[in-house]
């Protein structure tokens, strides 16, 4: 389980295609105590540490993940939001996330202010039923509050800390992010339909 509180801003150092999968290598400042098999959310996608050496680590990414998330478009030098799985008894600083991406959103508008930025994303229509104004949404692996919801457009307001410590600070219109909607809403919907 993850909470959407980014621990480190990593840099992709290599993407190595290997048939039905690719190996993704990331430099993760401050993550020098990684363990083999540990789960790390990369831009909101749960990956498993296959190899590690100091702050460098590698994960295997299956073709379906490459095709349905933003990971398929990563290249050396790209920055990614990183979060380790929450330990039992750890703080739930954001909201409950699984690292199982539901879709990909595109940044369609960015409005910068002296003390915050507002970013508006176009979210896949089939996901909007799980999004509510003032509710939580995970974009790029970051737990955010929905400031406005207008059809398929989701707007979030970001404070300077979020802009400085995540990939959102450098995002431009047209950039894509992974979306994970509220898992509780999906379970409630299934139970109600039953």
C-alpha positions in Angstrom: 0.0 0.0 0.0 1.1 3.6 -0.7 -0.1 7.0 0.4 1.0 9.3 -2.4 3.5 11.2 -0.3 6.6 11.3 -2.5 9.8 10.2 -0.8 12.3 11.0 -3.5 12.5 12.5 -7.0 14.4 9.9 -9.0 16.1 10.0 -12.4 15.8 7.3 -15.0 19.3 6.1 -15.9 18.5 3.3 -18.3 15.6 1.6 -20.1 16.6 -1.8 -21.5 14.0 -3.6 -23.6 14.1 -7.4 -23.1 11.4 -9.1 -25.1 8.0 -8.9 -23.4 9.4 -6.7 -20.7 11.9 -3.8 -20.1 14.3 -3.2 -17.3 14.0 0.2 -15.8 17.0 1.6 -13.8 16.5 4.6 -11.5 18.9 6.7 -9.4 17.0 7.4 -6.2 18.7 10.0 -4.0 18.3 9.1 -0.3 17.1 5.5 -0.9 20.4 3.7 -0.1 18.9 1.1 2.1 16.7 -0.7 -0.5 15.9 -4.4 -0.2 15.5 -7.0 -3.0 11.8 -7.5 -3.6 10.7 -4.2 -2.0 7.8 -2.4 -3.6 8.3 1.2 -4.9 5.7 3.3 -6.6 7.3 5.0 -9.7 5.0 7.7 -10.9 2.3 5.9 -9.2 3.0 2.4 -10.6 4.0 -0.3 -8.1 7.3 -1.9 -9.2 9.5 -4.5 -7.4 13.2 -3.9 -6.7 15.0 -6.7 -8.8 18.5 -5.3 -8.2 20.0 -2.5 -6.2 23.4 -0.9 -5.5 23.5 2.1 -3.3 20.9 4.5 -4.6 20.6 2.8 -8.0 17.9 0.2 -8.5 16.4 -1.8 -11.3 12.8 -3.2 -11.8 11.3 -5.4 -14.5 8.3 -3.8 -16.2 5.9 -6.0 -18.2 4.7 -5.0 -21.6 1.1 -4.5 -20.4 2.4 -2.0 -17.9 4.5 -0.2 -20.5 1.5 0.1 -22.8 -1.1 1.2 -20.2 0.9 3.7 -18.1 3.4 6.5 -18.7 6.3 4.1 -18.0 6.4 3.1 -21.6 7.4 6.6 -22.6 10.3 7.0 -20.1 13.8 7.7 -21.3 17.2 8.2 -19.6 17.2 11.6 -17.8 13.5 11.6 -17.1 12.4 12.5 -13.6 10.0 10.3 -11.7 8.1 10.5 -8.3 9.1 7.7 -6.0 7.5 6.3 -2.9 8.2 3.2 -0.9 5.3 1.0 0.4 4.0 2.1 3.8 5.1 -0.2 6.6 2.5 -1.6 8.9 1.9 1.0 11.6 3.3 3.8 9.3 1.6 7.1 8.9 -1.1 7.5 6.3 -0.2 10.9 5.1 -2.1 11.0 1.9 -4.8 8.5 1.0 -4.9 4.7 0.4 -3.3 3.8 -2.9 -2.3 0.5 -4.4 0.0 1.5 -7.2 -2.4 -0.1 -9.7 -2.9 2.6 -12.4 -6.5 3.1 -13.7 -5.6 5.3 -16.7 -3.5 8.2 -18.0 -4.4 11.9 -17.8 -3.0 14.8 -19.9 -2.2 18.2 -18.5 -4.3 20.7 -20.5 -3.9 23.9 -18.5 -1.4 25.4 -16.1 -2.0 28.6 -14.2 0.9 29.9 -12.0 0.5 32.2 -9.1 3.1 33.5 -6.6 2.3 31.0 -3.9 0.7 28.1 -5.8 -0.1 26.7 -9.2 -3.3 25.2 -10.5 -3.0 22.3 -13.0 -6.0 21.0 -15.0 -5.9 17.4 -16.3 -8.1 15.7 -18.9 -9.0 12.4 -17.2 -10.4 9.3 -19.0 -14.2 9.6 -19.0 -14.8 6.2 -17.5 -12.8 7.2 -14.4 -14.7 10.4 -13.6 -17.5 8.6 -11.7 -14.9 7.9 -9.0 -13.7 11.5 -8.7 -15.4 14.1 -6.5 -14.7 17.7 -5.7 -12.6 17.9 -2.5 -11.9 14.2 -2.8 -8.6 12.5 -3.3 -7.0 11.5 -6.6 -3.5 10.1 -7.3 -1.8 11.8 -10.3 1.7 10.8 -11.1 1.8 8.9 -7.8 1.0 12.0 -5.7 -2.0 12.1 -3.4 -3.9 15.3 -4.3 -7.2 17.0 -3.5 -9.5 17.7 -6.3 -10.1 21.5 -6.3 -12.5 21.5 -9.2 -14.2 18.9 -11.4 -15.8 19.9 -14.7 -16.8 16.9 -16.8 -13.5 15.1 -17.6 -11.3 17.9 -16.4 -9.8 17.7 -12.9 -8.1 20.7 -11.4 -5.6 20.5 -8.5 -3.9 23.3 -6.6 -0.3 22.7 -5.7 1.7 24.4 -3.0 5.4 25.3 -3.4 6.6 22.2 -1.6 4.7 19.9 -3.9 6.0 21.8 -6.9 9.6 21.6 -5.7 9.7 18.0 -4.5 7.7 16.2 -7.3 7.7 16.2 -11.1 4.8 18.7 -11.1 7.2 21.7 -10.9 8.5 21.0 -14.4 5.3 19.8 -16.1 4.1 21.5 -19.2 0.8 21.3 -21.1 0.6 18.1 -23.0 2.6 16.0 -20.4 0.9 12.8 -19.2 0.5 11.3 -15.7 -0.7 8.1 -14.3 -4.1 8.2 -12.6 -5.3 6.0 -9.7 -8.8 6.8 -8.5 -10.1 6.0 -5.0 -10.1 2.2 -4.5 -12.7 2.5 -1.8 -15.1 4.1 -4.4 -14.5 1.2 -6.8 -15.3 -1.4 -4.1 -18.5 0.5 -3.0 -19.6 0.7 -6.6 -19.2 -3.1 -7.0 -21.0 -3.9 -3.7 -23.9 -1.6 -4.6 -24.3 -3.1 -8.1 -24.4 -6.6 -6.5 
